Amino acid sequence: MTINRYGQVAIFLACAAGLQLAAAAAGKGFLLTQLTMSAYYTLVVVGMSLLMGYAGQISLGHAGFFAVGGYTSAVLTTLDLAPHRGSPLVAGAERLGLLLVRPDLYGGDLLVVRPVVACALAIALALVLAVLVGIPVLKLKGHYLAMATLGVGTIVYSVALGTQWLGAADGIAAVPPFPLPFGASVSGRPDGRIVNYYVAVGLLGAAMLLALNLVQARVGRALRAIHGAEDAAGAMGVDTARLKLGTFVLSAALAAVAGVFLTHFNGGIGPAEASVMRSVKYMAIVAVGGIGSLWGSLGMSVALTFLSLRGYFGVYDDVVFGAILVGIMLFAPQGLLALEPRRALAALRARLRRAGGQAG
Amino acid sequence: MTPFLQVSGVSKRFGGVQAVSGVSFELRRGMIKAVIGPNGAGKTTLFNMVSGFSSPDRGTVSFGGRPIHGLPPHQVARHGISRTFQNIRLFEHLTALENVMVGRHLRSRAGFLAGMLDLGWARREAAGVRERALETMAFLGIEALADAEATSLAYGQQRAVELARALASEPELLLLDEPAAGLNMRETRDLAGLITRIRDRGVTVLLVEHDMSLVMGICDEVLVLSYGEKIAEADPATVQKDPQVVKVYLGEDEC
């Protein structure tokens, strides 16, 4: 008996709750901070998993979309618009209730964009960027998306690093909490740790459910068909370029959402979030979780990101993810969970013997 | 009566090879027409120009009065044209039923949002798609294969699944690229009966074929190509007696 997708998500949420209770019982509630961050990064991975496993495309720019989301929200909620009250844009936005006045760290008042509005604009900007990149590139067959997104990622990183009002190498700090209903908020305050953990896990569960629904639906079936025989899918009326674009844009939106919320949770964002190495990490995680396996990607992402954030890989962090990528491609291209240990060992032995033979 | 499909003076060159040169023909609604000719005569190229897989260098293709040459395959499909492939192109990792369900892609419309949110109407639509796909498979007598992985089936069964997939879109024009290739005599006879029944449902059929028994038995008209040019077009009995056809098709020794 297989469990349907709603049941699967329920089990995931139950496991997450169990983890929280175990951490509390062990007196290690502080671990929730890194688990919360892993959940947000995993949101990016869920989108990447859809893109790689179902649209058959690779993106090397998802850290860029994450940063576009995070930076947009950070700038809009910290930049004081009071000096620009005279401009029609600011005045109009204020009249529409899109802005709010909040105290800054030094007791003064700041006129800034409401976090909810900033979040919407951040996601919209990432969507527009993804559409602009995706439309020309996804009409071509092959892995041009990887190259184009590599370019986007590099540009976003360079802009973040080189722009003064984006904080240059320091990034943007003092990003305010993101208010939620019932007085809760997305913020790094220690007393909100448990709530924030459940917010992140809930968001991840919801994204996962949307993704699982999608791959079962008409669009998912058409995407799998493209994977199996692209020309025949076209003959059945499947608009390949459009479906690939939709998946790409969706994955970019998920990355932007993750960027927005993690930025409010951390209270800031820096250019490292936009680095290409970060994008490579996302890709490595999807590869190790199994291309086309949403749950595998989610599990691997939470585990590996948590270990990485806790500093278990030390200065070798990038090396670990690089090695994972190479290892997976050589020995388990279907992902770690699809690995049959005996066959993998045999392959490894054969490879070593061949290498030994050449050396001798 | 205006022709259903009108191909006018289409030509296609691949490098130094003139695959098709200046071929014109018509198809009336409700008929079965075959394109025959020796290997390399340009049959498949002609076929690809009708289905959007290749665009003619010169000439036009119009369907129901609208030009369709140069459109990509997925847009040609939207006009109500469906096809099968000479070397079967089933979707790997999908079951036979799922393959046929993809055939109903154009007859359903749930997009990204409806799919992600698992909306009620999208669910009902998916159930309808599934039902119609099963009906189509039952029409071809292959409903028992529904849950098998499509590419693991026997050759003849794969052909049937591909035919079901093409039919599931309820096309007005069905293009069959060598449907009898790889089938034994009994299977070919069954196929002939099937194509006739498909025509009786109101579907116009254009097929490319090598198997003369199939062509002569069921076709209303036959178009003969040789070295990319049309050398004859008539009913099967006339074509069979045409000395030029006999010469290029059967070889001079047999004259």
Interface residues (C-beta under 8 A of the other chain):
Chain A: L210 A211 N213 L214 Q216 A217 R218 V219 G220 R221 A222 R224 A225 H227 G228 A229 D231 A232 A233 G234 A235 M236 G237 V238 D239 T240 G246 L250
Chain B: S51 G52 F53 P72 P73 H74 A77 R78 S82 R83 F85 R89 L90 F91 E92 H93 L94 E98 N99 M101 V102 G103 H105 L106 S108 R109 A110 G111 F112 A114 G115 M116 L117 D118 A122 E125 A126 V129 T151 R165 A166 S169
